[in-house]
């Protein structure tokens, strides 16, 4: 697994909370740092893809495992 600088547990939160929390976390981070997000909302997959395109942050990885969704986002 890729190293990351900060982790956000958004399990149990529904749209748009995982995105809002990720946005808040990213705002405290330096460019190039990586945020690891864990979510349980299936809608988060499309949300984070759209979020990355809109904000210019790099969605490095997105995967689903045992009902949880994992995202690696690099701050642009």
C-alpha positions in Angstrom: 0.0 0.0 0.0 1.1 3.5 -0.8 2.4 5.7 2.1 0.0 8.5 3.1 0.3 11.6 5.3 -3.2 11.7 6.8 -6.1 9.3 7.2 -9.8 10.2 7.2 -12.4 7.7 8.5 -15.7 8.6 6.8 -17.4 5.2 7.5 -21.1 5.5 8.3 -21.3 9.0 6.7 -23.4 9.6 3.7 -23.0 12.0 0.8 -21.9 14.7 0.9 -20.2 14.3 4.3 -17.2 12.2 3.1 -16.4 14.8 0.5 -16.8 17.7 2.8 -14.6 16.1 5.4 -12.0 15.3 2.8 -12.0 18.8 1.6 -11.5 20.1 5.1 -8.6 17.6 5.7 -6.9 18.5 2.4 -7.1 22.2 3.3 -4.7 21.6 6.2 -2.3 19.6 4.1 0.7 20.6 1.9 0.8 20.2 -1.9 1.9 16.7 -2.8 0.8 15.2 0.5 -1.6 12.2 0.4 -4.9 11.8 2.1 -6.2 8.2 2.7 -10.0 8.1 2.9 -12.1 5.2 4.1 -15.8 5.3 3.4 -18.9 3.0 3.4 -21.2 5.1 1.1 -21.2 3.4 -2.3 -21.9 6.9 -3.8 -18.5 8.0 -2.6 -16.8 6.4 -5.6 -18.4 8.7 -8.1 -18.3 11.6 -5.7 -14.5 11.4 -5.2 -13.9 11.0 -9.0 -16.0 14.2 -9.6 -14.3 16.0 -6.6 -10.8 15.2 -8.0 -11.7 16.6 -11.4 -13.3 19.7 -10.0 -10.5 20.5 -7.5 -7.5 19.3 -9.5 -6.4 17.0 -6.7 -5.1 13.7 -7.9 -7.2 10.6 -7.2 -4.3 8.1 -7.1 -6.2 5.0 -6.1 -9.8 3.9 -5.5 -10.7 0.4 -4.4 -13.5 -1.5 -2.7 -12.9 -4.2 -0.1 -15.4 -6.0 2.2 -18.0 -3.2 1.8 -15.6 -0.4 2.4 -14.2 2.0 -0.1 -10.6 3.3 0.0 -9.3 6.4 -1.7 -5.9 7.9 -2.0 -6.0 11.6 -2.9 -2.9 13.7 -3.5 -3.3 17.4 -2.9 -2.5 19.4 -6.0 
